[in-house]
Amino acid sequence: MQQKIVYAGVHATSFAQAAQDLEQLADLRVGAKQVERLTEQIGRERLEQRDTAVENFRRRQLVEREGVANPGRVVPQVVMVSVDGGRLQIRERDEPPGTVDSHWRESKVAVLETLNSLS
């Protein structure tokens, strides 16, 4: 029942509307104030859970967080990251150039390069 009340409280345009929805759809007679209190209480609990999870995540070392670092891999002395983007015009495959139905898209390109000394 609590789950239904909170669901209605979150999705309705107002707590009064949520109370009306619950009465019509679930035969639950719950006051708007009760819907408000319960919805806000559960909302606060979820925010606390989220904040705790974020804080626990931030406290972990980077290798633990990402889980992709390979301790046995040789670390290059120099790396370079290049990022670029632009816009290009797209049209359907069989349409001729200048067709009204064309539209613009963004392209995003990134390169990660490692450099090694020849000596």
C-alpha atoms as a printed R data frame, in Angstrom:
    type eleno elety resid chain resno       x      y       z
1   ATOM     1    CA   MET     A     1   0.000  0.000   0.000
2   ATOM     2    CA   GLN     A     2   2.866  2.353   0.852
3   ATOM     3    CA   GLN     A     3   4.389  1.751  -2.573
4   ATOM     4    CA   LYS     A     4   1.093  2.661  -4.285
5   ATOM     5    CA   ILE     A     5   0.742  5.858  -2.235
6   ATOM     6    CA   VAL     A     6   4.291  7.000  -2.993
7   ATOM     7    CA   TYR     A     7   3.921  6.131  -6.681
8   ATOM     8    CA   ALA     A     8   0.747  8.207  -6.892
9   ATOM     9    CA   GLY     A     9   2.352 11.041  -4.915
10  ATOM    10    CA   VAL     A    10   5.302 11.192  -7.275
11  ATOM    11    CA   HIS     A    11   3.396 10.917 -10.553
12  ATOM    12    CA   ALA     A    12   0.308 13.036  -9.929
13  ATOM    13    CA   THR     A    13   0.290 16.790 -10.543
14  ATOM    14    CA   SER     A    14  -0.522 17.390  -6.867
15  ATOM    15    CA   PHE     A    15  -0.908 15.424  -3.656
16  ATOM    16    CA   ALA     A    16  -4.649 16.130  -3.720
17  ATOM    17    CA   GLN     A    17  -4.806 14.632  -7.222
18  ATOM    18    CA   ALA     A    18  -2.808 11.631  -5.989
19  ATOM    19    CA   ALA     A    19  -5.317 11.083  -3.169
20  ATOM    20    CA   GLN     A    20  -8.195 11.207  -5.683
21  ATOM    21    CA   ASP     A    21  -6.384  8.804  -8.016
22  ATOM    22    CA   LEU     A    22  -5.773  6.344  -5.185
23  ATOM    23    CA   GLU     A    23  -9.428  6.402  -4.198
24  ATOM    24    CA   GLN     A    24 -10.668  5.890  -7.765
25  ATOM    25    CA   LEU     A    25  -8.076  3.391  -8.973
26  ATOM    26    CA   ALA     A    26  -7.088  1.443  -5.862
27  ATOM    27    CA   ASP     A    27 -10.060  1.969  -3.480
28  ATOM    28    CA   LEU     A    28  -7.655  3.552  -0.977
29  ATOM    29    CA   ARG     A    29  -8.943  6.460   1.064
30  ATOM    30    CA   VAL     A    30  -5.827  8.436   1.923
31  ATOM    31    CA   GLY     A    31  -5.723 12.150   2.653
32  ATOM    32    CA   ALA     A    32  -3.633 14.468   0.524
33  ATOM    33    CA   LYS     A    33  -1.528 15.440   3.544
34  ATOM    34    CA   GLN     A    34  -0.768 11.791   4.285
35  ATOM    35    CA   VAL     A    35   0.278 11.267   0.650
36  ATOM    36    CA   GLU     A    36   2.517 14.326   0.908
37  ATOM    37    CA   ARG     A    37   4.161 13.243   4.173
38  ATOM    38    CA   LEU     A    38   4.823  9.684   3.009
39  ATOM    39    CA   THR     A    39   6.099 10.745  -0.423
40  ATOM    40    CA   GLU     A    40   8.461 13.307   1.054
41  ATOM    41    CA   GLN     A    41   9.685 10.878   3.738
42  ATOM    42    CA   ILE     A    42  10.527  8.209   1.174
43  ATOM    43    CA   GLY     A    43  12.096 10.877  -1.047
44  ATOM    44    CA   ARG     A    44  14.389 11.991   1.794
45  ATOM    45    CA   GLU     A    45  15.351  8.368   2.498
46  ATOM    46    CA   ARG     A    46  16.219  7.794  -1.157
47  ATOM    47    CA   LEU     A    47  18.291 10.996  -1.259
48  ATOM    48    CA   GLU     A    48  20.213  9.850   1.814
49  ATOM    49    CA   GLN     A    49  20.834  6.455   0.188
50  ATOM    50    CA   ARG     A    50  22.071  8.158  -2.983
51  ATOM    51    CA   ASP     A    51  24.329 10.564  -1.079
52  ATOM    52    CA   THR     A    52  25.803  7.697   0.941
53  ATOM    53    CA   ALA     A    53  26.463  5.644  -2.198
54  ATOM    54    CA   VAL     A    54  28.127  8.636  -3.906
55  ATOM    55    CA   GLU     A    55  30.296  9.353  -0.878
56  ATOM    56    CA   ASN     A    56  31.342  5.690  -0.614
57  ATOM    57    CA   PHE     A    57  32.185  5.694  -4.324
58  ATOM    58    CA   ARG     A    58  34.273  8.861  -4.034
59  ATOM    59    CA   ARG     A    59  36.263  7.475  -1.114
60  ATOM    60    CA   ARG     A    60  37.449  4.510  -3.156
61  ATOM    61    CA   GLN     A    61  40.756  4.667  -4.977
62  ATOM    62    CA   LEU     A    62  40.570  5.333  -8.704
63  ATOM    63    CA   VAL     A    63  41.644  1.795  -9.616
64  ATOM    64    CA   GLU     A    64  38.864  0.350  -7.453
65  ATOM    65    CA   ARG     A    65  36.276  2.738  -8.907
66  ATOM    66    CA   GLU     A    66  37.064  2.209 -12.555
67  ATOM    67    CA   GLY     A    67  37.947 -1.469 -12.340
68  ATOM    68    CA   VAL     A    68  39.765 -1.401 -15.701
69  ATOM    69    CA   ALA     A    69  43.337 -0.569 -14.746
70  ATOM    70    CA   ASN     A    70  45.790 -3.390 -15.369
71  ATOM    71    CA   PRO     A    71  48.622 -3.233 -12.795
72  ATOM    72    CA   GLY     A    72  50.862 -5.345 -15.075
73  ATOM    73    CA   ARG     A    73  50.571 -2.994 -18.035
74  ATOM    74    CA   VAL     A    74  53.568 -0.836 -18.899
75  ATOM    75    CA   VAL     A    75  52.724  2.827 -18.396
76  ATOM    76    CA   PRO     A    76  53.891  5.025 -21.301
77  ATOM    77    CA   GLN     A    77  55.937  8.130 -20.527
78  ATOM    78    CA   VAL     A    78  53.891 10.324 -22.856
79  ATOM    79    CA   VAL     A    79  50.236 10.202 -23.840
80  ATOM    80    CA   MET     A    80  48.192 12.569 -25.952
81  ATOM    81    CA   VAL     A    81  44.437 13.036 -26.039
82  ATOM    82    CA   SER     A    82  42.857 14.898 -28.952
83  ATOM    83    CA   VAL     A    83  39.184 15.776 -29.105
84  ATOM    84    CA   ASP     A    84  37.346 17.433 -31.962
85  ATOM    85    CA   GLY     A    85  33.829 17.852 -33.209
86  ATOM    86    CA   GLY     A    86  31.883 19.409 -35.980
87  ATOM    87    CA   ARG     A    87  28.557 19.436 -37.768
88  ATOM    88    CA   LEU     A    88  27.582 17.586 -40.920
89  ATOM    89    CA   GLN     A    89  24.442 17.563 -42.996
90  ATOM    90    CA   ILE     A    90  22.624 14.232 -43.296
91  ATOM    91    CA   ARG     A    91  20.033 13.224 -45.878
92  ATOM    92    CA   GLU     A    92  18.307  9.940 -46.625
93  ATOM    93    CA   ARG     A    93  20.282  7.497 -48.767
94  ATOM    94    CA   ASP     A    94  18.368  7.899 -52.037
95  ATOM    95    CA   GLU     A    95  17.624 11.614 -51.812
96  ATOM    96    CA   PRO     A    96  19.468 14.073 -54.089
97  ATOM    97    CA   PRO     A    97  21.604 16.917 -52.689
98  ATOM    98    CA   GLY     A    98  19.671 20.016 -51.613
99  ATOM    99    CA   THR     A    99  16.634 18.014 -50.476
100 ATOM   100    CA   VAL     A   100  14.520 19.790 -47.872
101 ATOM   101    CA   ASP     A   101  14.405 16.707 -45.621
102 ATOM   102    CA   SER     A   102  18.116 16.876 -44.770
103 ATOM   103    CA   HIS     A   103  19.139 17.627 -41.196
104 ATOM   104    CA   TRP     A   104  22.294 18.453 -39.256
105 ATOM   105    CA   ARG     A   105  24.134 16.138 -36.870
106 ATOM   106    CA   GLU     A   106  27.121 16.631 -34.616
107 ATOM   107    CA   SER     A   107  30.200 14.478 -34.980
108 ATOM   108    CA   LYS     A   108  32.491 13.874 -32.029
109 ATOM   109    CA   VAL     A   109  35.918 12.322 -32.443
110 ATOM   110    CA   ALA     A   110  38.528 11.465 -29.810
111 ATOM   111    CA   VAL     A   111  41.999  9.941 -30.112
112 ATOM   112    CA   LEU     A   112  44.239  8.571 -27.378
113 ATOM   113    CA   GLU     A   113  47.846  8.066 -28.459
114 ATOM   114    CA   THR     A   114  50.807  6.727 -26.533
115 ATOM   115    CA   LEU     A   115  54.319  7.735 -27.551
116 ATOM   116    CA   ASN     A   116  57.465  5.684 -27.057
117 ATOM   117    CA   SER     A   117  61.071  6.832 -27.322
118 ATOM   118    CA   LEU     A   118  63.212  5.294 -30.058
119 ATOM   119    CA   SER     A   119  66.313  5.242 -27.873
